[in-house]
Amino acid sequence: MMRVALLFLAFLLSPYPQTQSNSPAPSENEKKSDSKLHADVLKMIEASGARQKLQDTLKSGIADGRKTMMEKCEKCSPEFGDEWEKRMLERSKADDYIAVYARVYEKYLTDEDVLALIDYQNAKQKSQDAAFPAKLKEKLGPIMPSLMSEIMGGCAEVGAKLGAEIGSEIEKDHPEYMKSQTKTARQ
């Protein structure tokens, strides 16, 4: 998760276009199946402790992001950085990142997979000797790099979009927080 916080700054100035699907609308059975999968994925995420981990690392990730941004933004005054960090802390929501996790898990896992993971997490809470399901281990091995890459990229996109919005707002609200290029050149 710390990487996500750092990655979103790399994308801070480059907006990502939202892709739209041209696929046909899902049938009623697909909608029911998708909603059950979505609900189960959210249960799995909660059971894994991901929400708490996100909340725990969000503050330090934003602080790290501020530091990186300030190193790269020569025009940004310390006040700009302070205001950016303050607004990021106020407006960053774990649910935005959880939605990324859910979308990716739903892409790669079936409801059967998710239910098996929930059962494993519950068993592991009761006993440290719980065995990870072999069938799931076999499935996850080859897809794990793609799954993790999409989660990290999606989370970076969420942070980059918010960070860019906030940066633009601050420039409009507080133009005095931007150092003049001529002043900088003379110093």
Backbone as numpy.savetxt, mean C-alpha at the origin, in Angstrom:
# Nx Ny Nz CAx CAy CAz Cx Cy Cz
7.03 -3.72 4.54 6.21 -2.53 4.54 7.08 -1.28 4.54
8.23 -1.35 5.17 9.10 -0.17 5.17 9.51 0.18 3.74
9.72 -0.84 2.90 10.07 -0.58 1.52 8.95 0.18 0.82
7.71 -0.16 1.14 6.57 0.50 0.52 6.61 1.98 0.82
6.89 2.32 2.05 6.95 3.73 2.44 8.03 4.45 1.64
9.14 3.80 1.44 10.21 4.42 0.68 9.91 4.45 -0.81
9.26 3.40 -1.30 8.96 3.32 -2.72 7.98 4.40 -3.16
7.02 4.74 -2.30 6.02 5.69 -2.78 6.63 7.03 -3.11
7.73 7.36 -2.48 8.37 8.63 -2.80 9.05 8.60 -4.15
9.51 7.45 -4.56 10.11 7.33 -5.88 9.09 7.64 -6.96
7.85 7.38 -6.64 6.77 7.61 -7.60 6.02 8.91 -7.33
6.48 9.68 -6.39 5.77 10.88 -5.95 5.45 11.83 -7.09
6.37 12.03 -7.97 6.17 13.01 -9.03 5.66 12.40 -10.33
5.49 11.09 -10.37 5.00 10.48 -11.60 3.64 9.84 -11.35
2.56 10.48 -11.81 1.22 9.94 -11.58 1.01 8.66 -12.37
0.26 7.75 -11.79 -0.06 6.49 -12.44 -1.45 6.58 -13.01
-1.62 6.24 -14.29 -2.97 6.24 -14.84 -3.75 5.04 -14.29
-5.01 5.24 -14.05 -5.86 4.14 -13.61 -6.25 3.34 -14.84
-6.04 2.05 -14.81 -6.42 1.22 -15.93 -7.88 0.84 -15.81
-8.53 0.76 -16.96 -9.93 0.37 -16.97 -10.04 -0.93 -17.74
-10.90 -1.79 -17.24 -11.09 -3.09 -17.85 -12.17 -3.00 -18.92
-11.94 -3.67 -20.04 -12.94 -3.73 -21.10 -13.68 -5.06 -21.06
-13.51 -5.83 -19.99 -14.15 -7.13 -19.91 -15.63 -6.97 -19.61
-16.43 -7.97 -20.02 -17.88 -7.87 -19.78 -18.21 -7.90 -18.30
-19.40 -7.41 -17.97 -19.85 -7.38 -16.58 -19.98 -8.80 -16.05
-19.64 -9.02 -14.77 -19.73 -10.37 -14.21 -21.18 -10.82 -14.03
-21.39 -12.13 -14.10 -22.72 -12.69 -13.90 -23.07 -12.64 -12.41
-24.33 -12.93 -12.08 -24.77 -12.94 -10.68 -23.98 -13.95 -9.86
-23.74 -15.15 -10.42 -22.96 -16.17 -9.70 -21.53 -15.71 -9.46
-20.95 -15.04 -10.46 -19.58 -14.52 -10.29 -19.55 -13.43 -9.22
-20.58 -12.58 -9.19 -20.64 -11.52 -8.19 -20.73 -12.12 -6.78
-21.57 -13.16 -6.61 -21.70 -13.81 -5.31 -20.37 -14.45 -4.91
-19.76 -15.14 -5.87 -18.48 -15.79 -5.62 -17.41 -14.75 -5.27
-17.38 -13.66 -6.05 -16.41 -12.60 -5.80 -16.63 -11.95 -4.44
-17.88 -11.74 -4.06 -18.13 -11.09 -2.77 -17.75 -12.02 -1.61
-17.96 -13.32 -1.77 -17.55 -14.27 -0.73 -16.02 -14.31 -0.65
-15.37 -14.38 -1.80 -13.91 -14.38 -1.81 -13.39 -13.10 -1.17
-13.97 -11.97 -1.52 -13.53 -10.69 -0.95 -13.68 -10.69 0.58
-14.84 -11.13 1.05 -15.07 -11.17 2.50 -14.08 -12.10 3.19
-13.82 -13.25 2.57 -12.86 -14.19 3.16 -11.43 -13.65 3.12
-11.09 -12.96 2.05 -9.75 -12.35 1.97 -9.59 -11.32 3.09
-10.62 -10.51 3.32 -10.53 -9.52 4.40 -10.38 -10.19 5.76
-11.08 -11.31 5.96 -10.91 -12.08 7.21 -9.48 -12.57 7.35
-8.94 -13.08 6.24 -7.57 -13.60 6.25 -6.57 -12.48 6.58
-6.77 -11.31 5.98 -5.87 -10.19 6.23 -5.92 -9.79 7.70
-7.12 -9.71 8.25 -7.26 -9.36 9.67 -6.61 -10.43 10.55
-6.85 -11.70 10.22 -6.29 -12.78 11.03 -4.76 -12.79 10.97
-4.20 -12.32 9.86 -2.74 -12.32 9.72 -2.07 -11.20 10.50
-2.87 -10.22 10.94 -2.30 -9.08 11.66 -1.77 -7.99 10.75
-2.07 -8.08 9.45 -1.55 -7.11 8.49 -2.00 -5.68 8.79
-3.25 -5.52 9.21 -3.74 -4.17 9.52 -2.90 -3.53 10.62
-2.66 -4.26 11.69 -1.88 -3.72 12.80 -0.46 -3.42 12.36
0.12 -4.30 11.57 1.49 -4.07 11.07 1.54 -2.81 10.23
0.53 -2.61 9.37 0.47 -1.40 8.55 0.38 -0.16 9.42
-0.51 -0.19 10.39 -0.68 0.96 11.26 0.59 1.25 12.05
1.28 0.19 12.46 2.51 0.37 13.23 3.63 0.98 12.39
3.68 0.65 11.11 4.79 1.13 10.28 4.47 2.38 9.48
3.21 2.77 9.44 2.83 3.93 8.63 3.55 5.20 9.08
3.58 5.46 10.37 4.20 6.68 10.88 5.69 6.73 10.55
6.40 5.64 10.82 7.83 5.65 10.54 8.09 5.66 9.04
7.23 5.02 8.27 7.38 5.03 6.81 7.19 6.43 6.24
6.24 7.17 6.77 6.02 8.54 6.31 7.20 9.42 6.70
7.73 9.22 7.88 8.91 9.99 8.31 10.09 9.69 7.39
10.28 8.42 7.05 11.34 8.05 6.11 11.09 8.67 4.74
9.83 8.66 4.34 9.46 9.25 3.05 9.73 10.74 3.01
9.45 11.41 4.10 9.72 12.85 4.19 11.21 13.11 4.02
12.00 12.32 4.70 13.46 12.50 4.63 13.95 12.33 3.19
13.48 11.29 2.53 13.89 11.04 1.14 13.42 12.16 0.23
12.18 12.60 0.42 11.65 13.68 -0.40 12.47 14.95 -0.23
12.81 15.27 1.00 13.55 16.50 1.26 14.96 16.43 0.66
15.54 15.25 0.60 16.85 15.09 -0.04 16.76 15.34 -1.54
15.64 14.97 -2.15 15.48 15.07 -3.59 14.89 16.41 -4.04
14.15 17.07 -3.17 13.46 18.32 -3.55 14.27 19.52 -3.06
15.06 20.08 -3.95 15.89 21.22 -3.59 15.07 22.46 -3.29
13.89 22.58 -3.89 13.05 23.77 -3.69 12.23 23.70 -2.41
12.15 22.54 -1.79 11.29 22.37 -0.61 11.99 22.85 0.66
11.32 23.75 1.37 11.87 24.23 2.64 11.54 23.21 3.74
12.20 23.30 4.87 11.87 22.40 5.99 10.39 22.50 6.39
9.82 23.69 6.27 8.40 23.88 6.59 7.51 23.07 5.63
7.93 23.01 4.37 7.20 22.19 3.39 7.20 20.73 3.86
8.36 20.24 4.22 8.48 18.86 4.69 7.65 18.59 5.93
7.66 19.53 6.85 6.86 19.37 8.08 5.37 19.28 7.76
4.92 20.18 6.88 3.50 20.21 6.51 3.12 18.95 5.74
4.00 18.52 4.84 3.74 17.31 4.06 3.59 16.10 4.99
4.52 15.97 5.93 4.46 14.84 6.86 3.19 14.89 7.70
2.84 16.08 8.17 1.63 16.24 8.99 0.39 15.81 8.21
0.27 16.28 6.98 -0.91 15.93 6.17 -0.92 14.46 5.79
0.25 13.90 5.51 0.32 12.47 5.19 -0.15 11.63 6.38
0.27 12.00 7.56 -0.15 11.27 8.76 -1.65 11.39 8.98
-2.20 12.55 8.72 -3.64 12.76 8.90 -4.46 11.97 7.88
-3.96 11.86 6.66 -4.79 11.32 5.58 -4.44 9.91 5.13
-3.34 9.37 5.58 -2.99 7.99 5.22 -3.85 7.04 6.04
-4.50 6.14 5.35 -5.40 5.18 6.00 -4.99 3.76 5.68
-4.91 2.94 6.70 -4.55 1.53 6.51 -5.50 0.86 5.52
-6.78 1.25 5.53 -7.76 0.63 4.63 -7.39 0.79 3.15
-6.75 1.89 2.80 -6.33 2.09 1.41 -5.30 1.04 1.00
-4.42 0.71 1.92 -3.40 -0.30 1.64 -3.98 -1.71 1.73
-4.90 -1.91 2.67 -5.57 -3.21 2.80 -6.31 -3.53 1.50
-6.90 -2.53 0.87 -7.61 -2.74 -0.40 -6.65 -3.26 -1.47
-5.42 -2.79 -1.45 -4.42 -3.28 -2.41 -4.13 -4.76 -2.12
-3.87 -5.08 -0.87 -3.62 -6.46 -0.48 -4.77 -7.34 -0.96
-5.99 -6.92 -0.66 -7.18 -7.72 -1.00 -7.27 -7.93 -2.50
-7.10 -6.87 -3.27 -7.20 -6.98 -4.73 -6.18 -7.99 -5.28
-4.98 -7.94 -4.77 -3.94 -8.86 -5.26 -4.22 -10.29 -4.81
-4.58 -10.47 -3.55 -4.89 -11.83 -3.08 -6.06 -12.41 -3.87
-7.06 -11.60 -4.17 -8.21 -12.08 -4.93 -7.81 -12.47 -6.35
-6.81 -11.83 -6.88 -6.33 -12.14 -8.23 -5.63 -13.51 -8.27
-4.86 -13.82 -7.23 -4.03 -15.01 -7.26 -4.59 -16.21 -6.50
-5.50 -15.99 -5.57 -5.97 -17.08 -4.72 -7.45 -17.37 -4.94
-7.80 -18.63 -4.77 -9.20 -19.02 -4.80 -9.76 -18.91 -3.39
-11.07 -18.99 -3.28 -11.67 -18.95 -1.96 -11.21 -20.15 -1.13
-11.02 -21.28 -1.79 -10.52 -22.48 -1.09 -9.13 -22.22 -0.50
-8.27 -21.55 -1.28 -6.93 -21.21 -0.81 -7.01 -20.30 0.42
-7.88 -19.30 0.32 -8.01 -18.31 1.40 -8.52 -18.98 2.67
-9.52 -19.84 2.52 -10.05 -20.55 3.69 -8.99 -21.45 4.32
-8.16 -22.07 3.49 -7.06 -22.90 4.01 -6.06 -22.03 4.78
-5.79 -20.83 4.28 -4.87 -19.93 4.97 -5.46 -19.46 6.30
-6.76 -19.18 6.32 -7.41 -18.78 7.57 -7.32 -19.92 8.58
-7.60 -21.15 8.12 -7.50 -22.31 9.01 -6.08 -22.45 9.55
-5.10 -22.27 8.69 -3.70 -22.36 9.11 -3.38 -21.28 10.16
-3.82 -20.05 9.90 -3.55 -18.96 10.85 -4.20 -19.25 12.21
-5.43 -19.76 12.17 -6.11 -20.11 13.43 -5.38 -21.23 14.15
-4.93 -22.24 13.41 -4.21 -23.36 14.02 -2.87 -22.89 14.59
-2.22 -21.99 13.87 -0.92 -21.48 14.33 -1.07 -20.66 15.62
-2.19 -19.96 15.77 -2.43 -19.21 17.01 -2.60 -20.15 18.19
-3.15 -21.33 17.93 -3.37 -22.31 19.00 -2.11 -23.13 19.29
-1.32 -23.38 18.23 -0.13 -24.21 18.40 0.95 -23.76 17.42
2.14 -23.56 17.91 3.26 -23.17 17.05 3.67 -24.29 16.10
3.17 -25.49 16.34 3.53 -26.64 15.51 2.62 -26.83 14.31
1.73 -25.88 14.04 0.80 -26.01 12.91 1.58 -26.10 11.61
1.19 -27.05 10.77 1.89 -27.26 9.50 1.21 -26.46 8.39
2.00 -25.79 7.60 1.48 -25.04 6.47 1.00 -26.05 5.43
-0.20 -25.88 4.88 -0.74 -26.85 3.92 0.17 -27.05 2.71
0.54 -28.29 2.45 1.48 -28.62 1.36 0.94 -28.15 0.01
-0.34 -28.36 -0.24 -0.95 -27.96 -1.52 -0.81 -26.45 -1.72
-1.01 -25.71 -0.66 -0.91 -24.25 -0.74 0.55 -23.82 -0.90
1.44 -24.49 -0.22 2.87 -24.18 -0.35 3.32 -24.37 -1.79
2.84 -25.43 -2.40 3.18 -25.73 -3.79 2.63 -24.65 -4.72
1.43 -24.18 -4.45 0.81 -23.15 -5.30 1.49 -21.80 -5.09
1.75 -21.43 -3.85 2.28 -20.11 -3.54 3.73 -19.92 -3.98
4.51 -20.97 -3.94 5.93 -20.86 -4.29 6.20 -20.10 -5.58
5.63 -20.54 -6.68 5.92 -19.86 -7.95 5.26 -18.48 -8.11
4.15 -18.24 -7.44 3.45 -16.96 -7.63 3.84 -15.91 -6.60
4.53 -16.30 -5.56 4.85 -15.37 -4.48 5.61 -14.13 -4.96
6.61 -14.24 -5.83 7.29 -13.01 -6.28 6.33 -12.03 -6.97
5.45 -12.54 -7.82 4.49 -11.68 -8.51 3.50 -11.08 -7.52
3.01 -11.89 -6.62 2.05 -11.44 -5.62 2.65 -10.31 -4.79
3.84 -10.51 -4.27 4.48 -9.50 -3.44 4.83 -8.24 -4.24
5.26 -8.43 -5.47 5.58 -7.29 -6.33 4.35 -6.44 -6.59
3.22 -7.08 -6.85 1.99 -6.32 -7.09 1.50 -5.62 -5.83
1.67 -6.26 -4.69 1.28 -5.60 -3.43 2.16 -4.38 -3.20
3.45 -4.55 -3.33 4.37 -3.42 -3.11 4.12 -2.30 -4.11
3.93 -2.67 -5.37 3.66 -1.65 -6.40 2.35 -0.93 -6.16
1.32 -1.68 -5.78 0.02 -1.08 -5.50 0.07 -0.15 -4.30
0.76 -0.58 -3.27 0.89 0.27 -2.08 1.71 1.51 -2.40
2.75 1.35 -3.21 3.55 2.50 -3.62 2.69 3.47 -4.41
1.81 2.95 -5.25 0.92 3.80 -6.04 -0.03 4.59 -5.13
-0.59 3.93 -4.12 -1.48 4.61 -3.17 -0.73 5.75 -2.49
0.45 5.47 -1.96 1.24 6.48 -1.27 1.69 7.59 -2.20
2.08 7.23 -3.42 2.54 8.23 -4.38 1.42 9.18 -4.76
0.26 8.64 -4.98 -0.88 9.48 -5.36 -1.21 10.46 -4.24
-1.31 9.96 -3.03 -1.61 10.83 -1.89 -0.49 11.84 -1.67
0.75 11.38 -1.72 1.89 12.28 -1.52 1.94 13.39 -2.55
1.63 13.06 -3.80 1.63 14.06 -4.86 0.50 15.06 -4.67
-0.69 14.56 -4.30 -1.83 15.45 -4.03 -1.49 16.43 -2.91
-0.92 15.90 -1.87 -0.57 16.73 -0.72 0.51 17.74 -1.10
1.50 17.30 -1.85 2.56 18.21 -2.29 2.00 19.36 -3.11
1.08 19.05 -4.02 0.45 20.10 -4.83 -0.38 21.05 -3.98
-1.11 20.50 -3.02 -1.91 21.34 -2.13 -1.02 22.31 -1.35
0.07 21.79 -0.84 0.97 22.64 -0.04 1.57 23.75 -0.90
1.94 23.42 -2.13 2.48 24.46 -3.03 1.47 25.57 -3.24
0.18 25.21 -3.36 -0.86 26.23 -3.55 -1.15 26.97 -2.25
-1.26 26.23 -1.15 -1.60 26.83 0.15 -0.46 27.65 0.74
0.76 27.22 0.50 1.92 27.86 1.12 3.06 28.02 0.10
2.90 28.91 -0.86 3.98 29.08 -1.84 5.28 29.53 -1.18
5.16 30.12 0.00 6.37 30.56 0.72 7.23 29.39 1.20
6.66 28.18 1.17 7.42 27.00 1.58 8.33 26.48 0.46
8.22 27.09 -0.71 9.07 26.68 -1.83 10.19 27.70 -1.97
11.40 27.21 -1.92 12.56 28.10 -2.04 12.64 28.62 -3.47
12.98 29.87 -3.61 13.16 30.47 -4.92 14.45 29.92 -5.53
14.39 29.59 -6.81 15.58 29.08 -7.50 16.68 30.14 -7.54
16.32 31.40 -7.68 17.35 32.44 -7.74 18.04 32.60 -6.41
17.27 32.49 -5.31 17.89 32.58 -3.99 18.85 31.40 -3.79
18.40 30.22 -4.20 19.21 29.02 -4.03 20.50 29.14 -4.84
20.38 29.68 -6.06 21.55 29.78 -6.92 22.58 30.76 -6.36
22.09 31.81 -5.69 23.01 32.81 -5.12 23.71 32.30 -3.87
23.10 31.38 -3.17 23.67 30.93 -1.88 24.81 30.00 -2.05
